[in-house]
Amino acid sequence: MLRRQDHLLFTLARRSPRLFRLVLRLSMRGLRQNPERFSAKLAAKMSDRDQSLLTAPDTLAVLNNDLREALHQGTSGMADDLMVLSWPWPFPLEDIQVPVHLWQGAPEFDS
């Protein structure tokens, strides 16, 4: 389930891509300047278990490095990804006729 803020961003991406890119660029300016603060705010919105994983020093260092690298050349790549995610898939999932494996997380963190 999407948080309200995510839903609003996806709606904005579909209805006004130019405004969406501007909002993203402005909101990511603070992230580029202080990724540690951004990741702390991100963790605060997560479950206790996710917070403990995200705030572990080794995980936090990797996340902050990834955030810096993701925004090194600006927000256009992130904007493109989020805009693609905001649209429904052009086919029903039932049409997939090959085996599909979804992987997320690590086995040691099963819920």
PAROVEX-600772 format. One line per field, with one value per residue: residue number from 0; x, y, z of N, C-alpha, C in turn. Coordinates in Angstrom, 1 decimal, decimal comma, always signed. Each point is the difference from the previous one (the first is absolute). Example, Ala and Ser with C-alpha at 12.3 -4.5 7.8 and 13.67 -1.06 7.14 Angstrom:
<rs>
pos: (0	1) .
nx: (+13,2	-0,4) .
ny: (-5,7	+1,1) .
nz: (+7,8	-0,7) .
cax: (-0,9	+0,9) .
cay: (+1,2	+1,1) .
caz: (+0,0	+0,0) .
cx: (+0,9	-0,8) .
cy: (+1,2	+1,1) .
cz: (+0,0	+0,8) .
</rs>
This chain:
<rs>
pos: (0	1	2	3	4	5	6	7	8	9	10	11	12	13	14	15	16	17	18	19	20	21	22	23	24	25	26	27	28	29	30	31	32	33	34	35	36	37	38	39	40	41	42	43	44	45	46	47	48	49	50	51	52	53	54	55	56	57	58	59	60	61	62	63	64	65	66	67	68	69	70	71	72	73	74	75	76	77	78	79	80	81	82	83	84	85	86	87	88	89	90	91	92	93	94	95	96	97	98	99	100	101	102	103	104	105	106	107	108	109	110) .
nx: (+0,8	-0,4	+1,0	-0,7	+1,2	+0,2	-1,3	+0,2	+1,2	-0,5	-0,9	+0,8	+0,7	-1,2	-0,4	+1,2	+0,5	-0,2	-1,2	-0,3	+0,7	-0,7	-1,1	+0,3	+0,3	-1,1	-0,8	+0,7	-0,1	-0,9	-0,5	+0,3	-0,5	-1,0	+0,6	+0,8	-0,3	+0,1	+1,1	+0,4	-0,4	+0,7	+1,0	-0,2	-0,2	+1,0	-0,2	-0,2	-0,4	-0,7	-0,4	-0,1	-0,5	-0,9	-0,2	+0,1	+1,2	+0,1	-1,2	+0,0	+1,2	-0,5	-1,1	+0,7	+0,9	-1,0	-0,5	+1,2	+0,3	-1,1	+0,4	+1,1	-0,9	-0,6	-1,2	+0,5	+1,0	+0,1	-0,1	+0,9	+0,7	-0,2	+0,2	+1,0	+0,4	-0,2	+0,3	-1,3	+0,3	+0,5	+0,1	-1,0	+0,2	-1,3	+0,4	+0,7	+0,6	+1,0	+0,8	-0,4	+1,2	-0,6	+1,0	-0,1	+1,0	+0,2	+0,3	+1,1	-0,7	-0,3	-1,2) .
ny: (-1,2	+1,0	+0,7	+0,9	+0,3	-1,3	-0,1	+1,0	-0,5	-1,2	+0,6	+0,8	-1,1	-0,5	+0,9	+0,2	-0,7	+1,2	+0,1	-1,3	+0,2	+1,2	-0,6	-1,0	+0,8	+0,8	-1,0	-0,4	+1,3	+0,0	-0,9	+0,7	+1,0	-0,8	-1,0	+0,3	+1,2	-0,2	-0,8	+0,9	+1,0	-0,6	-0,3	+1,3	-0,1	-0,7	-1,3	-0,4	-1,0	+0,7	+0,7	-1,2	-0,5	+1,0	+0,0	-1,3	+0,3	-1,3	-0,2	+0,8	-0,5	-1,2	+0,2	+0,6	-0,9	-0,9	+0,6	+0,2	-1,3	-0,4	+1,0	-0,7	-0,5	+0,2	+0,5	+0,2	-0,8	+0,6	+1,1	-0,4	-0,5	+1,1	+0,7	-0,8	+0,1	+1,2	-0,7	-0,4	-1,3	-0,1	-0,9	-0,9	+0,0	-0,3	+1,0	+0,1	-0,6	+0,7	-0,9	+0,6	+0,4	+0,3	+0,8	+0,1	+0,8	-0,4	-1,3	+0,6	+0,8	-1,3	+0,4) .
nz: (+0,0	-0,8	+0,5	+0,7	+0,5	+0,0	+0,5	+0,8	+0,3	+0,1	+0,7	+0,6	+0,1	+0,2	+0,9	+0,6	-1,0	-0,6	+0,6	-0,3	-1,2	+0,0	+0,4	-0,9	-1,0	+0,4	+0,0	-1,1	-0,1	+0,9	-0,8	-1,1	+0,7	+0,4	-0,7	+1,0	-0,2	-1,4	+0,2	+0,9	-0,8	-1,0	+0,9	+0,4	-1,3	+0,4	-0,1	+1,2	-0,6	-0,9	+1,0	+0,7	-1,1	-0,3	+1,3	-0,4	+0,6	-0,3	+0,4	+1,0	+0,1	-0,3	+0,8	+0,9	-0,2	+0,0	+1,0	+0,5	-0,3	+0,5	+0,8	-0,2	-0,9	+1,2	-0,2	-1,3	+0,4	+1,2	-0,7	-0,9	+0,9	+0,8	-1,1	-0,3	+1,2	-0,4	-1,1	-0,3	+0,2	-1,2	+1,0	+0,0	+1,3	-0,1	-0,8	+1,1	-0,9	+0,6	+0,5	+1,1	+0,3	+1,1	+0,0	+1,3	+0,4	+1,2	-0,2	+0,5	-0,9	-0,1	-0,4) .
cax: (-0,8	+0,8	-0,2	-0,7	+1,0	+0,4	-1,1	+0,0	+1,1	-0,4	-1,1	+0,7	+0,9	-0,8	-0,8	+0,8	+1,4	+0,9	-0,1	+0,6	+1,4	+0,4	-0,2	+1,0	+1,3	+0,1	+0,0	+1,2	+1,1	+0,3	+0,6	+1,4	+0,8	+0,1	-0,7	-0,2	-1,3	-1,0	-0,2	-0,6	-1,5	-0,6	-0,1	-1,1	-1,3	+0,0	-0,3	+1,1	+1,0	+0,7	+0,8	+1,3	+0,9	+0,5	+0,9	+1,3	+1,0	+0,5	-1,1	-0,1	+1,1	-0,3	-1,1	+0,4	+0,8	-0,8	-0,7	+0,9	+0,3	-1,3	-0,3	+1,3	-0,2	-1,3	-1,2	-0,7	-0,1	-1,0	-1,3	-0,4	-0,4	-1,2	-1,1	-0,4	-0,7	-1,3	-0,9	-0,3	+0,6	-0,8	-0,6	-0,4	+1,0	-0,4	+0,5	+1,4	+0,0	+1,2	+0,3	+0,5	+0,5	+0,2	+1,0	+0,1	+0,6	+1,0	-0,7	+0,1	-0,9	-1,3	-0,9) .
cay: (+1,2	+1,2	+1,0	+1,1	+0,8	-0,7	+0,0	+1,4	+0,1	-0,8	+0,7	+1,1	-0,5	-0,4	+1,1	+1,2	-0,4	+1,1	+0,5	-1,1	+0,1	+1,1	-0,3	-1,0	+0,7	+0,8	-0,9	-0,7	+0,9	-0,3	-1,4	+0,1	+0,7	-0,7	-1,3	-0,6	+0,6	-0,6	-1,4	-0,1	+0,3	-1,2	-1,0	+0,3	-0,3	-1,5	-0,9	-0,1	-1,0	+0,7	+1,0	-0,6	-0,4	+1,2	+0,8	-0,7	+0,8	-0,5	+0,2	+1,4	+0,5	-0,4	+0,7	+1,4	+0,0	-0,3	+1,3	+1,0	-0,4	+0,1	+1,4	+0,7	+0,7	+0,7	-0,8	-0,4	-1,4	-0,3	+0,5	-1,0	-1,2	+0,2	+0,2	-1,3	-0,8	+0,6	-0,4	-1,5	-0,8	+0,0	-1,4	-0,6	-1,0	-1,4	-0,3	-0,5	-1,4	-0,6	+0,2	+1,2	-0,1	+1,3	+0,0	+1,2	-0,2	-1,1	-1,0	+0,1	+1,0	-0,4	+0,4) .
caz: (+0,0	-0,1	+0,9	-0,7	-0,7	-1,2	-0,9	-0,6	-1,0	-1,2	-0,7	-0,6	-1,1	-1,2	-0,5	-0,3	+0,1	+0,2	+1,4	+0,8	+0,0	+0,8	+1,4	+0,4	+0,1	+1,2	+1,3	+0,0	+0,3	+1,4	+0,1	-0,5	+0,9	+1,3	-0,1	+1,3	+0,5	-0,8	+0,4	+1,3	-0,2	-0,7	+1,0	+1,0	-0,6	-0,3	+1,1	+1,0	-0,6	-1,1	+0,6	+0,6	-1,2	-0,7	+0,8	+0,3	-0,6	-1,3	-1,0	-0,2	-0,8	-1,3	-0,5	-0,3	-1,2	-1,1	-0,2	-0,7	-1,3	-0,8	-0,3	-0,4	-1,3	+0,0	+0,4	-1,1	+0,0	+1,0	-0,5	-1,1	+0,7	+0,7	-1,0	-0,5	+1,1	+0,3	-1,0	+0,1	-1,0	-1,2	-0,2	+1,3	+0,5	-0,4	-1,4	+0,1	-0,2	+0,3	+1,5	+0,5	+1,4	+0,6	+1,2	+0,7	+1,3	+0,2	+0,8	+1,4	+0,5	-0,3	+1,0) .
cx: (+0,9	-0,4	-0,7	+1,0	+0,4	-1,1	-0,1	+1,1	-0,3	-1,1	+0,6	+0,8	-0,9	-0,7	+0,8	+1,5	+1,0	+0,0	+0,6	+1,5	+0,5	-0,1	+1,1	+1,4	+0,2	+0,1	+1,3	+1,2	+0,5	+0,7	+1,4	+0,9	+0,2	-0,7	-0,2	-1,3	-1,2	-0,3	-0,6	-1,5	-0,7	-0,2	-1,1	-1,4	-0,2	-0,4	+1,3	+1,1	+0,7	+0,9	+1,3	+0,9	+0,6	+1,0	+1,3	+1,1	+0,5	-1,1	-0,2	+1,1	-0,2	-1,1	+0,4	+0,9	-0,8	-0,9	+0,8	+0,2	-1,2	-0,3	+1,2	-0,2	-1,4	-1,1	-0,8	-0,2	-1,1	-1,4	-0,6	-0,5	-1,3	-1,2	-0,4	-0,8	-1,4	-1,1	-0,3	+0,7	-0,9	-0,7	-0,4	+1,1	-0,3	+0,5	+1,4	+0,0	+1,3	+0,2	+0,6	+0,4	+0,3	+0,9	+0,0	+0,5	+1,0	-0,7	+0,1	-0,9	-1,5	-1,0	-0,9) .
cy: (+1,2	+1,0	+1,2	+0,8	-0,7	+0,0	+1,4	+0,2	-0,7	+0,6	+1,2	-0,4	-0,3	+1,3	+1,2	-0,4	+1,1	+0,5	-1,1	+0,1	+1,1	-0,3	-1,0	+0,7	+0,8	-0,9	-0,7	+0,9	-0,3	-1,4	+0,0	+0,7	-0,7	-1,4	-0,7	+0,5	-0,6	-1,4	-0,1	+0,3	-1,2	-1,1	+0,2	-0,4	-1,6	-0,7	-0,1	-1,0	+0,6	+1,1	-0,5	-0,4	+1,3	+0,8	-0,7	+0,7	-0,4	+0,2	+1,5	+0,6	-0,3	+0,8	+1,5	+0,1	-0,2	+1,3	+1,0	-0,3	+0,1	+1,4	+0,7	+0,8	+0,6	-1,0	-0,6	-1,5	-0,5	+0,4	-1,0	-1,3	+0,1	+0,2	-1,4	-0,8	+0,6	-0,4	-1,5	-0,7	-0,1	-1,4	-0,5	-1,1	-1,4	-0,4	-0,6	-1,5	-0,8	+0,1	+1,3	-0,1	+1,5	-0,1	+1,3	-0,3	-1,2	-1,1	+0,1	+1,0	-0,4	+0,5	-1,1) .
cz: (+0,0	+1,1	-0,7	-0,8	-1,3	-1,0	-0,7	-1,0	-1,3	-0,8	-0,7	-1,2	-1,2	-0,6	-0,4	+0,1	+0,3	+1,4	+0,9	+0,0	+0,8	+1,5	+0,5	+0,1	+1,2	+1,3	+0,1	+0,3	+1,5	+0,2	-0,4	+1,0	+1,3	+0,0	+1,3	+0,7	-0,7	+0,4	+1,4	-0,1	-0,6	+1,0	+0,9	-0,5	-0,1	+1,3	+0,9	-0,6	-1,1	+0,5	+0,5	-1,1	-0,6	+0,8	+0,5	-0,7	-1,3	-1,1	-0,2	-0,8	-1,5	-0,6	-0,3	-1,2	-1,2	-0,3	-0,7	-1,4	-0,9	-0,5	-0,6	-1,3	-0,1	+0,3	-1,2	-0,1	+1,0	-0,4	-1,0	+0,7	+0,7	-1,0	-0,6	+1,1	+0,2	-0,9	+0,2	-1,1	-1,2	-0,3	+1,3	+0,4	-0,4	-1,4	+0,1	-0,1	+0,3	+1,6	+0,3	+1,5	+0,5	+1,2	+0,6	+1,4	+0,1	+0,8	+1,5	+0,7	-0,3	+1,1	+0,4) .
</rs>
